[in-house]
């Protein structure tokens, strides 16, 4: 079976472990272990049990007006500035096609789907090394070599950064927006920080920093598109739902390329329920800093393991030996799946990316890692 390019492939892990996929404890996908919210499951059950379940018996509104209005209300923008898609992956495909004939600057290491989408679109790709030998990646490196004429130049970023978990400050991002003809910012993990929506969890969020989303600044920067995922925070990857925020001129082009009804009716029902569930959001933001500190400190205690500070719901850790060998031992001996970083070529076979889970599950992982070290 081919090595997966993404996390969450429990079938691949089960084939190595020799067990059913349901028996795998999955740390490879960066999903919220507290979800899906009960409010979402209840909303889906009501929709499906109705005498006439229109959510599946009728075509969705091709303009997704109610869904876009719901999202626009949540992020305080005009509904015309919202474009919904079949997960962030579809939106990345249209953003890449939008860049055809231009030069795209892509800081690396980067999520593999960026390069997949961009190469499929036939753009001129310019990789930028944001992986210094010491310390965290810095956007200051982007300032070097940027010519005065921005025509034909596009920048793709993600924030918080995948795979390092680094959060770039808005004050550092805003000056970059004026230096490119178009900017695409993937904020797939931004939901895990408080403050980018009307809900203010205040003291409940502990040590979490505030969101650095660029959504409030898009009107001043119509060349910029923000892409968001709705599946990671609410644990809904099987429903495939994401959205982009930007000037409506972008969507006039994208609508010409997309398939009709790319978002199904069940996903739209789930989103409306999820966004209304403030209790789930508060519980997640209260759980996150404690779980992350627990995993970081546990990994730091392992001899030779070097985890990176993270502001996302995952931790990148440098291993003392082959990461893929550790991954295989965790599967065969403990039925635990972690993500290798071979899809990030700059990292090679020395890094694992580990998603946060419950403290009990994290203890199970740390105990398994200690056992592997002791027997190696």
C-alpha positions as CSV (number, residue, x, y, z in Angstrom):
1,X,0.0,0.0,0.0
2,X,1.4,3.4,-1.0
3,X,2.6,5.6,1.8
4,X,0.0,8.3,2.4
5,X,0.7,12.0,1.8
6,X,-1.8,13.2,4.4
7,X,-2.6,12.3,8.0
8,X,-5.7,10.3,9.0
9,X,-5.1,7.2,6.8
10,X,-5.9,4.6,9.4
11,X,-6.4,1.9,6.7
12,X,-2.7,2.3,5.8
13,X,-1.7,2.1,9.5
14,X,-3.9,-0.9,10.1
15,X,-2.3,-2.8,7.2
16,X,1.1,-2.4,8.9
17,X,-0.2,-3.1,12.4
18,X,-2.2,-6.1,11.3
19,X,-5.4,-5.0,13.0
20,X,-8.8,-3.4,12.0
21,X,-8.6,0.3,11.2
22,X,-10.9,1.0,14.2
23,X,-8.2,-0.3,16.5
24,X,-5.7,2.4,15.5
25,X,-5.1,5.3,17.9
26,X,-4.6,8.1,15.4
27,X,-2.3,11.0,16.2
28,X,-1.5,11.6,12.5
29,X,-4.6,13.8,11.7
30,X,-4.8,17.2,13.4
31,X,-8.4,17.0,14.4
32,X,-10.2,18.1,17.6
33,X,-10.6,15.0,19.8
34,X,-13.5,16.6,21.6
35,X,-15.7,16.5,18.5
36,X,-17.8,16.2,16.6
37,X,-20.1,18.3,18.7
38,X,-23.3,16.7,19.9
39,X,-25.2,19.7,18.6
40,X,-24.0,18.8,15.1
41,X,-24.9,15.1,15.4
42,X,-28.4,16.1,16.7
43,X,-28.9,18.6,13.8
44,X,-28.0,15.9,11.3
45,X,-30.3,13.4,12.9
46,X,-33.2,15.8,12.8
47,X,-32.6,16.7,9.2
48,X,-32.4,13.0,8.2
49,X,-35.4,11.9,10.2
50,X,-37.8,14.6,8.9
51,X,-40.9,13.3,6.9
52,X,-39.4,14.9,3.8
53,X,-35.6,14.9,4.3
54,X,-35.0,17.7,1.9
55,X,-31.3,17.9,3.0
56,X,-30.8,14.8,0.8
57,X,-33.9,14.6,-1.4
58,X,-33.4,17.9,-3.1
59,X,-30.5,19.7,-4.7
60,X,-28.7,22.2,-2.6
61,X,-29.1,25.9,-3.4
62,X,-26.3,26.3,-6.0
63,X,-25.5,29.8,-4.6
64,X,-25.5,28.5,-1.0
65,X,-27.1,31.7,0.2
66,X,-28.1,30.5,3.7
67,X,-24.7,28.9,4.3
68,X,-22.8,32.0,3.1
69,X,-25.0,34.2,5.2
70,X,-24.3,32.0,8.3
71,X,-20.5,32.2,7.7
72,X,-20.6,35.9,6.9
73,X,-22.4,36.6,10.2
74,X,-19.8,34.6,12.1
75,X,-16.9,36.4,10.6
76,X,-18.5,39.8,10.2
77,X,-18.2,40.2,6.5
78,X,-20.6,40.7,3.5
79,X,-22.0,37.3,2.3
80,X,-20.8,38.3,-1.2
81,X,-17.2,38.0,0.1
82,X,-17.7,34.3,1.0
83,X,-17.1,31.4,-1.4
84,X,-17.8,27.8,-0.1
85,X,-16.1,24.6,-1.3
86,X,-15.8,20.9,-0.9
87,X,-13.1,21.3,1.8
88,X,-10.1,23.6,1.7
89,X,-8.6,21.2,-0.9
90,X,-11.1,22.3,-3.6
91,X,-10.5,26.0,-2.8
92,X,-6.7,25.5,-3.1
93,X,-7.3,24.0,-6.6
94,X,-9.2,27.2,-7.7
95,X,-6.6,29.5,-6.1
96,X,-3.9,27.7,-8.0
97,X,-5.8,28.0,-11.3
98,X,-6.3,31.6,-10.6
99,X,-2.5,32.0,-10.5
100,X,-1.9,30.5,-14.0
101,X,0.7,32.4,-16.0
102,X,2.1,34.0,-12.9
103,X,5.0,33.4,-10.5
104,X,4.0,31.9,-7.2
105,X,6.3,32.3,-4.2
106,X,5.8,29.4,-1.8
107,X,7.6,29.4,1.6
108,X,8.9,25.9,2.5
109,X,8.4,23.5,4.2
110,X,4.8,23.6,3.1
111,X,1.7,21.5,3.0
112,X,2.1,19.1,0.1
113,X,-1.3,20.0,-1.5
114,X,0.0,23.5,-2.3
115,X,2.6,22.2,-4.7
116,X,0.2,19.6,-6.1
117,X,-2.4,22.2,-6.9
118,X,0.2,24.7,-8.2
119,X,2.1,22.3,-10.4
120,X,-1.2,21.0,-11.9
121,X,-2.1,24.6,-12.8
122,X,1.2,25.0,-14.6
123,X,2.4,28.1,-12.6
124,X,6.0,29.1,-12.3
125,X,6.9,28.0,-8.8
126,X,9.5,29.8,-6.7
127,X,10.3,28.1,-3.4
128,X,11.4,30.1,-0.5
129,X,13.4,28.5,2.4
130,X,11.8,29.3,5.7
131,X,13.7,26.5,7.5
132,X,16.9,28.0,9.0
133,X,19.2,25.7,10.8
134,X,18.4,27.2,14.2
135,X,15.2,28.7,15.5
136,X,11.8,29.1,13.9
137,X,11.0,30.1,10.3
138,X,10.8,33.9,9.9
139,X,8.9,36.0,7.3
140,X,11.8,38.4,7.3
141,X,13.4,36.1,4.7
142,X,10.6,37.0,2.3
143,X,11.8,40.6,2.2
144,X,15.0,39.6,0.6
145,X,15.1,39.8,-3.2
146,X,11.5,41.1,-3.7
147,X,11.6,43.3,-6.7
148,X,9.7,46.6,-6.9
149,X,7.3,45.5,-9.7
150,X,4.7,43.1,-8.2
151,X,3.0,42.3,-11.6
152,X,2.6,38.6,-12.1
153,X,3.8,37.7,-8.6
154,X,1.7,35.7,-6.2
155,X,2.4,34.7,-2.6
156,X,1.0,31.6,-0.8
157,X,1.2,31.4,3.0
158,X,-0.3,29.5,5.8
159,X,-0.9,30.7,9.3
160,X,-0.5,29.0,11.8
161,X,2.3,27.4,9.8
162,X,2.1,23.7,8.9
163,X,4.2,21.7,9.9
164,X,5.9,23.8,12.5
165,X,2.9,25.2,14.4
166,X,4.5,28.7,14.3
167,X,2.0,31.6,14.4
168,X,2.9,34.6,12.3
169,X,1.9,38.0,13.7
170,X,-0.5,40.1,11.7
171,X,1.8,43.1,11.9
172,X,4.4,41.0,10.0
173,X,2.0,39.8,7.4
174,X,0.3,43.0,6.4
175,X,3.3,44.7,4.8
176,X,3.7,41.7,2.5
177,X,0.2,42.0,1.1
178,X,1.2,45.1,-0.9
179,X,4.2,43.5,-2.5
180,X,2.3,40.9,-4.5
181,X,-0.4,41.0,-7.2
182,X,-2.3,38.3,-5.3
183,X,-1.9,36.7,-1.8
184,X,-3.5,33.4,-0.7
185,X,-3.4,32.7,3.1
186,X,-4.4,29.3,4.3
187,X,-5.8,29.7,7.9
188,X,-6.8,26.1,8.3
189,X,-5.7,26.0,12.0
190,X,-6.7,29.6,13.0
191,X,-9.9,28.4,14.7
192,X,-7.8,27.0,17.5
193,X,-6.9,30.5,18.6
194,X,-9.5,32.7,20.3
195,X,-10.5,36.2,19.3
196,X,-11.2,35.9,15.5
197,X,-14.9,35.9,16.0
198,X,-17.6,37.6,18.2
199,X,-17.1,34.9,20.9
200,X,-14.6,36.1,23.4
201,X,-13.6,33.3,25.8
202,X,-11.5,35.6,27.9
203,X,-9.8,34.1,30.9
204,X,-11.1,30.6,29.9
205,X,-8.4,30.2,27.2
206,X,-5.4,30.2,29.5
207,X,-2.2,30.8,27.6
208,X,-3.6,30.8,24.1
209,X,-2.4,33.8,22.0
210,X,-5.0,35.8,20.1
211,X,-5.9,35.0,16.6
212,X,-4.0,36.7,13.8
213,X,-6.5,36.2,11.1
214,X,-6.4,38.6,8.1
215,X,-10.2,38.5,7.5
216,X,-10.8,41.9,9.0
217,X,-8.2,43.5,6.7
218,X,-9.4,42.0,3.4
219,X,-11.4,45.1,2.4
220,X,-8.2,47.2,2.5
221,X,-6.4,44.4,0.6
222,X,-8.7,43.1,-2.2
223,X,-5.8,41.2,-3.7
224,X,-5.8,38.8,-0.7
225,X,-7.8,35.6,-0.2
226,X,-8.1,33.8,3.1
227,X,-9.0,30.1,3.0
228,X,-10.5,28.4,6.1
229,X,-11.3,24.8,7.0
230,X,-14.4,24.0,9.0
231,X,-13.5,20.3,9.5
232,X,-10.5,20.4,11.8
233,X,-11.9,22.3,14.8
234,X,-15.3,20.6,14.7
235,X,-13.9,17.1,13.7
236,X,-16.0,16.9,10.4
237,X,-13.4,15.8,7.8
238,X,-15.8,13.3,6.3
239,X,-18.3,16.0,5.4
240,X,-15.8,18.1,3.3
241,X,-16.6,21.8,3.9
242,X,-14.4,24.9,3.7
243,X,-14.7,28.5,2.7
244,X,-12.7,31.4,1.3
245,X,-13.1,35.0,2.1
246,X,-12.1,37.7,-0.4
247,X,-13.3,40.3,-2.8
248,X,-16.2,39.1,-5.0
249,X,-14.1,39.6,-8.1
250,X,-12.2,36.5,-7.3
251,X,-15.4,34.4,-7.1
252,X,-16.6,35.6,-10.5
253,X,-13.7,33.7,-12.0
254,X,-13.9,30.7,-9.6
255,X,-17.6,30.1,-10.4
256,X,-16.7,29.5,-14.0
257,X,-14.5,26.6,-13.1
258,X,-16.2,24.8,-10.2
259,X,-18.6,21.9,-10.4
260,X,-22.2,22.7,-9.4
261,X,-23.3,21.7,-5.9
262,X,-19.8,21.0,-4.6
263,X,-21.0,21.3,-1.0
264,X,-23.7,18.8,0.1
265,X,-26.8,19.5,2.1
266,X,-25.6,17.6,5.2
267,X,-22.4,19.7,5.4
268,X,-24.4,22.9,5.3
269,X,-26.6,21.6,8.2
270,X,-23.6,20.6,10.2
271,X,-21.9,24.0,9.7
272,X,-24.9,26.0,10.9
273,X,-25.1,23.9,14.1
274,X,-21.4,23.9,14.7
275,X,-21.0,27.7,14.5
276,X,-23.9,28.2,17.0
277,X,-22.3,25.9,19.6
278,X,-20.3,28.3,21.7
279,X,-20.0,25.8,24.6
280,X,-18.0,23.5,22.3
281,X,-15.8,26.3,21.3
282,X,-15.1,27.3,24.9
283,X,-14.4,23.8,26.0
284,X,-12.0,23.3,23.1
285,X,-10.1,26.5,23.8
286,X,-9.9,25.6,27.5
287,X,-8.6,22.1,26.7
288,X,-6.0,23.1,24.1
289,X,-3.2,24.8,26.0
290,X,-3.2,22.1,28.7
291,X,-3.1,19.3,26.2
292,X,-0.3,21.0,24.2
293,X,1.8,21.6,27.2
294,X,1.4,18.0,28.3
295,X,2.5,16.7,25.0
296,X,5.4,19.2,24.6
297,X,6.8,18.4,28.1
298,X,6.4,14.7,27.6
299,X,8.3,14.8,24.3
300,X,11.0,17.0,25.8
301,X,11.5,14.4,28.5
302,X,12.3,11.7,25.9
303,X,16.1,11.5,25.4
304,X,17.1,13.0,22.1
305,X,13.7,14.2,21.2
306,X,13.3,17.9,20.3
307,X,9.8,19.3,19.9
308,X,9.1,22.7,18.4
309,X,6.9,25.2,20.3
310,X,3.5,25.3,18.6
311,X,0.4,27.5,18.5
312,X,-1.6,24.9,16.6
313,X,-3.2,21.6,17.6
314,X,-0.2,19.6,16.7
315,X,3.5,19.4,17.6
316,X,6.5,18.9,15.3
317,X,9.3,16.9,16.9
318,X,12.8,16.1,15.7
319,X,13.6,12.5,16.5
320,X,17.0,11.0,17.5
321,X,16.9,8.5,14.6
322,X,14.7,7.5,11.7
323,X,11.2,8.9,12.1
324,X,9.7,6.3,9.8
325,X,11.2,3.5,11.8
326,X,9.7,4.9,15.0
327,X,6.4,5.3,13.2
328,X,6.5,1.6,12.1
329,X,7.4,0.4,15.6
330,X,4.5,2.4,17.1
331,X,2.2,0.8,14.7
332,X,3.4,-2.8,15.0
333,X,3.9,-2.8,18.7
334,X,1.2,-0.4,20.0
335,X,-1.3,0.3,17.1
336,X,-0.5,4.0,17.3
337,X,-0.3,6.1,14.1
338,X,1.8,9.3,14.0
339,X,2.5,11.3,10.9
340,X,5.9,11.1,9.3
341,X,7.1,14.3,7.5
342,X,8.4,12.8,4.2
343,X,5.8,14.9,2.3
344,X,7.8,17.9,3.6
345,X,11.1,17.2,1.7
346,X,13.0,19.8,3.7
347,X,12.5,17.8,6.9
348,X,13.5,14.3,5.6
349,X,13.3,11.3,7.9
350,X,14.0,12.9,11.2
351,X,10.6,14.6,12.1
352,X,7.2,13.5,13.2
353,X,4.1,15.7,13.4
354,X,1.9,14.6,16.3
355,X,-1.7,15.8,16.7
356,X,-3.1,16.6,20.1
357,X,-5.5,14.2,21.7
358,X,-6.9,13.6,25.2
359,X,-4.4,13.5,28.1
360,X,-5.0,9.8,28.6
361,X,-4.3,9.0,24.9
362,X,-1.2,11.2,25.0
363,X,0.1,9.3,28.0
364,X,-0.4,6.1,26.0
365,X,1.7,7.5,23.2
366,X,4.4,8.8,25.5
367,X,4.6,5.5,27.3
368,X,4.9,3.7,23.9
369,X,7.7,6.0,22.8
370,X,9.6,5.4,26.1
371,X,9.3,1.7,25.6
372,X,10.6,1.9,22.0
373,X,13.6,4.0,23.2
374,X,14.4,1.5,26.0
375,X,14.3,-1.4,23.7
376,X,16.3,0.2,20.9
